Amino acid sequence: MTKIALINGPNLNMLGIREPHVYGATTLPDLEQRFCAEAEKLGHEVACTQSNYEGALVEYIQQARDVFDGIVINPGAYTHTSIAILDALTIFEGLVIEVHIANVHRRESFRSYSYVSLRADGVIAGCGINSYFLALQQLHLAL
């Protein structure tokens, strides 16, 4: 059984509350539950984490190195600012799929650049919550 880390960054704990016209009504616990159920059907084990703190995300990614086969990560606003998260992901030897609920290219110009994309094996954006499930499908096919 392969192991997948589902990592969500800052403000994603506010899904369902924050700008529902952009991010939808699904809460993070609901998303995680659905993601884990779908992954289990495909024969994968998932561990979920969310943090608003960059250092906590970096440490989790570092620890994932010897535990997980793949990472699905929505780094939130750290996408555009965190070289530290990029460096941690570079140390990770498994597959990395970057996800975004909104189409970051249709928003403010600063959201168009992603440090995480420099390491990601795939990027899925603008498909709403389904972005996560598309990432899961990609990992399933690639692992």
Z-matrix of the N, CA and C atoms (Angstrom, degrees):
N
C 1 1.454
C 2 1.531 1 108.34
N 3 1.317 2 115.96 1 126.12
C 4 1.462 3 120.06 2 178.13
C 5 1.524 4 110.01 3 -81.31
N 6 1.325 5 114.44 4 155.00
C 7 1.463 6 120.51 5 -177.60
C 8 1.526 7 109.60 6 -116.42
N 9 1.320 8 114.71 7 133.46
C 10 1.461 9 122.13 8 -179.03
C 11 1.522 10 109.03 9 -122.42
N 12 1.324 11 115.57 10 134.73
C 13 1.465 12 121.14 11 172.93
C 14 1.520 13 108.21 12 -98.74
N 15 1.312 14 116.28 13 126.35
C 16 1.463 15 122.22 14 174.05
C 17 1.524 16 106.59 15 -103.25
N 18 1.331 17 116.43 16 112.32
C 19 1.463 18 122.08 17 -173.77
C 20 1.516 19 109.37 18 -117.81
N 21 1.326 20 115.60 19 126.07
C 22 1.458 21 121.90 20 176.89
C 23 1.516 22 110.05 21 -121.07
N 24 1.313 23 115.33 22 136.81
C 25 1.451 24 121.93 23 -176.68
C 26 1.516 25 113.67 24 -93.30
N 27 1.331 26 115.67 25 -157.00
C 28 1.460 27 121.61 26 -170.95
C 29 1.524 28 113.58 27 -60.84
N 30 1.308 29 113.60 28 141.32
C 31 1.462 30 125.89 29 175.84
C 32 1.521 31 114.11 30 72.56
N 33 1.313 32 118.45 31 -5.59
C 34 1.460 33 119.13 32 178.44
C 35 1.525 34 111.47 33 -73.11
N 36 1.322 35 117.41 34 -15.94
C 37 1.458 36 120.67 35 171.52
C 38 1.530 37 111.09 36 -68.34
N 39 1.329 38 117.01 37 -10.66
C 40 1.464 39 121.93 38 179.84
C 41 1.529 40 112.47 39 -100.16
N 42 1.325 41 117.04 40 12.12
C 43 1.466 42 119.62 41 176.39
C 44 1.527 43 109.38 42 -55.61
N 45 1.304 44 115.37 43 141.38
C 46 1.454 45 121.37 44 -177.99
C 47 1.521 46 112.47 45 91.77
N 48 1.337 47 115.48 46 -19.84
C 49 1.464 48 121.58 47 179.08
C 50 1.533 49 110.22 48 -113.19
N 51 1.326 50 115.92 49 -47.13
C 52 1.460 51 121.97 50 -176.52
C 53 1.521 52 111.14 51 -74.79
N 54 1.286 53 117.37 52 121.22
C 55 1.459 54 124.10 53 174.40
C 56 1.540 55 112.71 54 36.90
N 57 1.328 56 117.19 55 65.47
C 58 1.467 57 118.84 56 -177.78
C 59 1.524 58 113.29 57 -59.93
N 60 1.330 59 118.22 58 -23.29
C 61 1.466 60 120.56 59 176.59
C 62 1.529 61 111.18 60 -69.02
N 63 1.331 62 117.58 61 -20.03
C 64 1.472 63 121.99 62 177.46
C 65 1.521 64 110.81 63 -100.89
N 66 1.336 65 116.35 64 -45.93
C 67 1.464 66 121.17 65 -170.45
C 68 1.525 67 114.51 66 -104.30
N 69 1.321 68 118.13 67 -6.64
C 70 1.455 69 121.14 68 178.12
C 71 1.512 70 112.89 69 87.12
N 72 1.318 71 115.25 70 -176.87
C 73 1.464 72 121.93 71 -174.78
C 74 1.525 73 113.38 72 -101.72
N 75 1.320 74 118.24 73 -6.78
C 76 1.457 75 121.46 74 -178.71
C 77 1.519 76 110.10 75 -70.41
N 78 1.320 77 116.66 76 132.77
C 79 1.458 78 121.12 77 177.50
C 80 1.529 79 110.11 78 -84.25
N 81 1.325 80 116.56 79 162.21
C 82 1.464 81 119.89 80 178.07
C 83 1.528 82 111.96 81 -61.88
N 84 1.341 83 119.84 82 -44.72
C 85 1.477 84 117.97 83 177.12
C 86 1.535 85 112.72 84 -58.76
N 87 1.331 86 117.03 85 -38.99
C 88 1.474 87 119.88 86 177.56
C 89 1.525 88 110.96 87 -65.17
N 90 1.316 89 116.61 88 -43.29
C 91 1.469 90 121.17 89 178.25
C 92 1.519 91 110.24 90 -60.49
N 93 1.318 92 116.70 91 -48.18
C 94 1.466 93 120.19 92 -178.89
C 95 1.530 94 111.28 93 -61.63
N 96 1.317 95 116.46 94 -41.73
C 97 1.471 96 119.85 95 179.96
C 98 1.530 97 110.55 96 -62.71
N 99 1.312 98 116.80 97 -46.03
C 100 1.469 99 120.77 98 179.51
C 101 1.525 100 111.02 99 -64.78
N 102 1.329 101 116.75 100 -42.08
C 103 1.464 102 121.31 101 -179.45
C 104 1.535 103 109.93 102 -61.78
N 105 1.323 104 116.31 103 -46.77
C 106 1.470 105 120.31 104 -179.94
C 107 1.526 106 111.79 105 -62.72
N 108 1.323 107 116.77 106 -40.10
C 109 1.464 108 120.74 107 179.29
C 110 1.521 109 111.32 108 -64.42
N 111 1.320 110 116.47 109 -43.88
C 112 1.473 111 120.23 110 178.77
C 113 1.523 112 110.76 111 -65.56
N 114 1.320 113 116.73 112 -41.92
C 115 1.461 114 120.58 113 179.51
C 116 1.523 115 111.17 114 -62.81
N 117 1.322 116 116.02 115 -41.09
C 118 1.462 117 120.11 116 179.59
C 119 1.525 118 110.79 117 -62.02
N 120 1.337 119 117.05 118 -40.45
C 121 1.468 120 120.70 119 177.37
C 122 1.522 121 111.59 120 -59.19
N 123 1.337 122 115.85 121 -30.71
C 124 1.465 123 121.45 122 -179.15
C 125 1.526 124 112.40 123 -89.89
N 126 1.331 125 116.38 124 -2.09
C 127 1.459 126 120.19 125 177.99
C 128 1.514 127 114.63 126 90.69
N 129 1.322 128 117.24 127 24.26
C 130 1.461 129 121.36 128 -179.76
C 131 1.528 130 110.49 129 -116.26
N 132 1.307 131 115.01 130 149.54
C 133 1.460 132 122.37 131 174.21
C 134 1.523 133 107.33 132 -103.98
N 135 1.337 134 116.85 133 139.30
C 136 1.466 135 121.44 134 -176.27
C 137 1.519 136 110.57 135 -125.78
N 138 1.326 137 114.85 136 139.92
C 139 1.470 138 121.65 137 168.90
C 140 1.525 139 106.52 138 -119.84
N 141 1.329 140 116.31 139 131.54
C 142 1.465 141 121.77 140 -176.56
C 143 1.518 142 110.51 141 -109.36
N 144 1.319 143 115.53 142 141.41
C 145 1.450 144 120.89 143 172.62
C 146 1.514 145 109.54 144 -146.14
N 147 1.319 146 115.50 145 152.24
C 148 1.460 147 122.89 146 175.36
C 149 1.507 148 107.45 147 -143.53
N 150 1.329 149 115.85 148 138.70
C 151 1.456 150 119.51 149 174.92
C 152 1.519 151 109.79 150 -148.67
N 153 1.311 152 114.57 151 147.69
C 154 1.455 153 121.43 152 172.89
C 155 1.518 154 111.00 153 -90.98
N 156 1.334 155 117.18 154 0.42
C 157 1.460 156 122.54 155 -174.42
C 158 1.527 157 111.36 156 -111.77
N 159 1.306 158 115.39 157 123.88
C 160 1.461 159 121.77 158 -177.38
C 161 1.527 160 111.89 159 -57.27
N 162 1.326 161 117.68 160 -46.98
C 163 1.463 162 120.77 161 -178.37
C 164 1.516 163 112.75 162 -61.07
N 165 1.318 164 117.41 163 -37.73
C 166 1.467 165 120.88 164 178.31
C 167 1.530 166 110.38 165 -64.46
N 168 1.326 167 116.57 166 -39.75
C 169 1.470 168 120.27 167 178.12
C 170 1.523 169 110.60 168 -66.33
N 171 1.328 170 116.70 169 -42.08
C 172 1.467 171 121.19 170 178.22
C 173 1.526 172 110.14 171 -60.00
N 174 1.324 173 117.24 172 -47.08
C 175 1.465 174 120.45 173 179.97
C 176 1.525 175 111.64 174 -62.84
N 177 1.317 176 117.75 175 -40.11
C 178 1.463 177 120.61 176 179.55
C 179 1.534 178 110.28 177 -63.98
N 180 1.323 179 116.40 178 -43.11
C 181 1.468 180 119.89 179 178.96
C 182 1.523 181 110.42 180 -64.06
N 183 1.323 182 117.49 181 -41.28
C 184 1.467 183 120.52 182 177.74
C 185 1.529 184 110.54 183 -59.96
N 186 1.321 185 116.85 184 -44.25
C 187 1.463 186 121.20 185 -179.73
C 188 1.525 187 112.07 186 -68.71
N 189 1.318 188 117.06 187 -25.49
C 190 1.470 189 121.73 188 -179.29
C 191 1.521 190 112.04 189 -68.54
N 192 1.301 191 116.64 190 -20.74
C 193 1.466 192 122.02 191 -173.92
C 194 1.530 193 113.28 192 -50.64
N 195 1.299 194 117.19 193 -45.06
C 196 1.465 195 120.39 194 -175.55
C 197 1.528 196 113.47 195 -100.01
N 198 1.340 197 116.31 196 7.15
C 199 1.463 198 119.59 197 -174.34
C 200 1.528 199 112.59 198 -117.48
N 201 1.329 200 117.05 199 -39.44
C 202 1.460 201 121.43 200 -170.13
C 203 1.526 202 112.44 201 -110.37
N 204 1.331 203 113.97 202 150.48
C 205 1.460 204 121.32 203 176.89
C 206 1.521 205 111.75 204 -89.81
N 207 1.326 206 116.34 205 -25.29
C 208 1.458 207 120.76 206 -178.25
C 209 1.510 208 111.30 207 -153.05
N 210 1.320 209 114.72 208 157.60
C 211 1.458 210 122.23 209 177.61
C 212 1.516 211 108.63 210 -127.56
N 213 1.325 212 116.01 211 132.78
C 214 1.455 213 122.75 212 165.57
C 215 1.519 214 104.74 213 -108.49
N 216 1.336 215 116.29 214 119.86
C 217 1.458 216 119.71 215 -174.60
C 218 1.520 217 112.12 216 -130.18
N 219 1.324 218 114.45 217 129.92
C 220 1.454 219 121.58 218 167.55
C 221 1.522 220 104.74 219 -113.42
N 222 1.335 221 117.24 220 97.35
C 223 1.454 222 119.97 221 -174.54
C 224 1.521 223 114.05 222 -78.26
N 225 1.331 224 117.58 223 3.24
C 226 1.453 225 120.37 224 -179.37
C 227 1.520 226 110.10 225 56.31
N 228 1.318 227 116.82 226 -141.66
C 229 1.469 228 121.56 227 -176.89
C 230 1.529 229 112.72 228 -63.55
N 231 1.344 230 117.74 229 -21.26
C 232 1.471 231 119.43 230 177.43
C 233 1.526 232 112.12 231 -66.29
N 234 1.308 233 116.48 232 -15.50
C 235 1.461 234 121.06 233 175.02
C 236 1.526 235 110.84 234 -49.94
N 237 1.317 236 115.02 235 -42.06
C 238 1.461 237 122.29 236 -169.62
C 239 1.521 238 113.36 237 -95.73
N 240 1.338 239 117.05 238 -3.28
C 241 1.463 240 118.95 239 -172.62
C 242 1.517 241 115.33 240 -133.03
N 243 1.323 242 118.99 241 -18.84
C 244 1.460 243 119.60 242 -165.58
C 245 1.524 244 114.71 243 -101.01
N 246 1.305 245 114.07 244 99.85
C 247 1.462 246 120.12 245 170.62
C 248 1.525 247 108.90 246 -71.27
N 249 1.331 248 117.43 247 -29.82
C 250 1.467 249 121.50 248 178.83
C 251 1.532 250 111.22 249 -61.87
N 252 1.327 251 117.49 250 -42.33
C 253 1.467 252 120.39 251 177.33
C 254 1.521 253 109.96 252 -68.16
N 255 1.318 254 117.81 253 -40.55
C 256 1.471 255 120.83 254 174.86
C 257 1.525 256 110.18 255 -56.52
N 258 1.324 257 117.35 256 -48.53
C 259 1.460 258 120.65 257 -178.85
C 260 1.525 259 111.70 258 -61.46
N 261 1.332 260 117.42 259 -41.51
C 262 1.465 261 120.35 260 178.25
C 263 1.529 262 110.61 261 -63.54
N 264 1.326 263 116.84 262 -42.75
C 265 1.469 264 120.10 263 178.67
C 266 1.526 265 111.47 264 -65.32
N 267 1.312 266 117.36 265 -31.88
C 268 1.463 267 121.17 266 178.43
C 269 1.527 268 110.72 267 -65.18
N 270 1.320 269 116.92 268 -31.36
C 271 1.469 270 121.56 269 177.64
C 272 1.528 271 110.74 270 -72.28
N 273 1.335 272 116.84 271 -31.14
C 274 1.465 273 121.93 272 -179.48
C 275 1.528 274 109.11 273 -68.06
N 276 1.321 275 116.81 274 131.08
C 277 1.466 276 120.87 275 -174.36
C 278 1.517 277 114.55 276 -95.27
N 279 1.331 278 117.70 277 -8.84
C 280 1.456 279 120.49 278 -179.59
C 281 1.515 280 112.03 279 -86.66
N 282 1.323 281 115.04 280 -169.14
C 283 1.461 282 121.17 281 179.99
C 284 1.525 283 110.69 282 -80.43
N 285 1.325 284 115.81 283 144.90
C 286 1.460 285 122.45 284 179.39
C 287 1.520 286 108.70 285 -129.08
N 288 1.322 287 116.21 286 124.53
C 289 1.453 288 121.61 287 174.32
C 290 1.528 289 107.75 288 -117.77
N 291 1.311 290 115.73 289 121.84
C 292 1.459 291 122.86 290 178.11
C 293 1.524 292 108.63 291 -90.32
N 294 1.319 293 116.49 292 132.95
C 295 1.463 294 120.20 293 179.57
C 296 1.526 295 110.83 294 -127.09
N 297 1.309 296 113.61 295 149.56
C 298 1.463 297 122.00 296 173.00
C 299 1.516 298 107.64 297 -141.19
N 300 1.311 299 116.13 298 136.12
C 301 1.454 300 121.39 299 -179.42
C 302 1.523 301 110.05 300 -70.09
N 303 1.328 302 116.20 301 -47.16
C 304 1.467 303 121.91 302 179.98
C 305 1.525 304 109.67 303 -89.56
N 306 1.304 305 115.62 304 161.07
C 307 1.457 306 120.76 305 172.82
C 308 1.524 307 107.28 306 -80.26
N 309 1.322 308 116.06 307 100.53
C 310 1.463 309 121.00 308 -175.03
C 311 1.527 310 112.04 309 -62.49
N 312 1.313 311 117.57 310 -20.84
C 313 1.474 312 121.39 311 -178.62
C 314 1.525 313 112.87 312 -81.39
N 315 1.318 314 116.74 313 -9.23
C 316 1.467 315 121.07 314 177.23
C 317 1.517 316 111.59 315 -103.69
N 318 1.308 317 115.79 316 8.19
C 319 1.464 318 120.47 317 -178.20
C 320 1.531 319 109.50 318 -110.30
N 321 1.304 320 117.54 319 -157.57
C 322 1.461 321 121.22 320 -179.09
C 323 1.531 322 110.02 321 -56.40
N 324 1.323 323 116.09 322 147.61
C 325 1.467 324 120.46 323 -174.01
C 326 1.528 325 112.55 324 -60.08
N 327 1.333 326 118.52 325 -33.14
C 328 1.467 327 119.81 326 -179.16
C 329 1.520 328 112.11 327 -65.47
N 330 1.330 329 117.47 328 -19.26
C 331 1.465 330 120.02 329 179.76
C 332 1.535 331 112.49 330 -81.61
N 333 1.298 332 117.76 331 -5.42
C 334 1.468 333 120.54 332 -178.27
C 335 1.519 334 112.91 333 -77.20
N 336 1.325 335 117.72 334 -20.23
C 337 1.464 336 119.84 335 -178.90
C 338 1.522 337 110.07 336 -98.97
N 339 1.318 338 116.46 337 135.30
C 340 1.460 339 122.33 338 179.42
C 341 1.518 340 110.44 339 -128.86
N 342 1.334 341 115.84 340 117.59
C 343 1.463 342 119.56 341 170.83
C 344 1.517 343 110.52 342 -65.40
N 345 1.319 344 116.77 343 -37.22
C 346 1.463 345 121.91 344 -177.23
C 347 1.527 346 111.23 345 -62.00
N 348 1.319 347 116.86 346 -34.71
C 349 1.468 348 120.43 347 -179.75
C 350 1.520 349 112.87 348 -61.38
N 351 1.328 350 116.96 349 -22.62
C 352 1.465 351 119.98 350 177.94
C 353 1.526 352 111.63 351 -64.84
N 354 1.331 353 117.56 352 -21.74
C 355 1.464 354 122.14 353 178.48
C 356 1.522 355 112.73 354 -109.85
N 357 1.308 356 117.69 355 -25.03
C 358 1.469 357 121.01 356 -172.81
C 359 1.526 358 111.63 357 -62.41
N 360 1.325 359 114.92 358 141.52
C 361 1.462 360 120.83 359 173.94
C 362 1.516 361 110.79 360 -81.29
N 363 1.325 362 116.70 361 -19.13
C 364 1.455 363 122.29 362 177.29
C 365 1.514 364 109.23 363 -158.92
N 366 1.328 365 115.24 364 153.85
C 367 1.460 366 121.98 365 179.25
C 368 1.520 367 108.16 366 -133.19
N 369 1.325 368 115.70 367 129.22
C 370 1.459 369 121.15 368 178.17
C 371 1.524 370 107.44 369 -126.88
N 372 1.326 371 116.47 370 122.97
C 373 1.462 372 120.55 371 -176.85
C 374 1.519 373 109.90 372 -141.98
N 375 1.329 374 114.47 373 148.57
C 376 1.450 375 120.17 374 172.36
C 377 1.504 376 115.86 375 83.98
N 378 1.307 377 118.32 376 10.28
C 379 1.462 378 121.49 377 -179.04
C 380 1.518 379 112.11 378 -106.01
N 381 1.334 380 116.31 379 19.79
C 382 1.449 381 120.23 380 -178.11
C 383 1.518 382 110.84 381 63.95
N 384 1.320 383 115.81 382 -152.89
C 385 1.463 384 121.37 383 179.15
C 386 1.530 385 110.44 384 -60.80
N 387 1.322 386 116.60 385 -26.41
C 388 1.466 387 120.31 386 179.11
C 389 1.528 388 112.30 387 -60.59
N 390 1.333 389 117.93 388 -19.53
C 391 1.468 390 120.89 389 176.32
C 392 1.527 391 110.82 390 -53.32
N 393 1.323 392 116.21 391 -39.87
C 394 1.463 393 120.80 392 -179.86
C 395 1.523 394 111.82 393 -64.85
N 396 1.319 395 116.16 394 -40.14
C 397 1.461 396 119.82 395 -177.04
C 398 1.530 397 111.71 396 -75.97
N 399 1.320 398 116.44 397 -30.48
C 400 1.463 399 120.04 398 172.24
C 401 1.526 400 109.97 399 -65.77
N 402 1.324 401 116.69 400 -39.15
C 403 1.467 402 120.90 401 176.60
C 404 1.524 403 110.65 402 -63.73
N 405 1.318 404 116.25 403 -41.70
C 406 1.465 405 120.32 404 177.87
C 407 1.528 406 110.32 405 -61.04
N 408 1.319 407 117.25 406 -44.02
C 409 1.468 408 120.59 407 178.06
C 410 1.522 409 111.25 408 -60.44
N 411 1.322 410 116.70 409 -42.02
C 412 1.461 411 120.62 410 179.37
C 413 1.529 412 110.91 411 -63.48
N 414 1.318 413 116.41 412 -45.50
C 415 1.469 414 119.12 413 177.61
C 416 1.522 415 110.85 414 -61.97
N 417 1.315 416 116.23 415 -42.52
C 418 1.468 417 120.06 416 -179.88
C 419 1.536 418 110.44 417 -58.69
N 420 1.317 419 116.85 418 -43.79
C 421 1.461 420 120.14 419 -179.85
C 422 1.522 421 112.67 420 -69.85
N 423 1.329 422 116.66 421 -32.13
C 424 1.459 423 120.60 422 -175.59
C 425 1.534 424 114.33 423 -87.98
N 426 1.336 425 116.08 424 -22.79
C 427 1.476 426 117.59 425 -177.30
C 428 1.497 427 111.09 426 -85.64
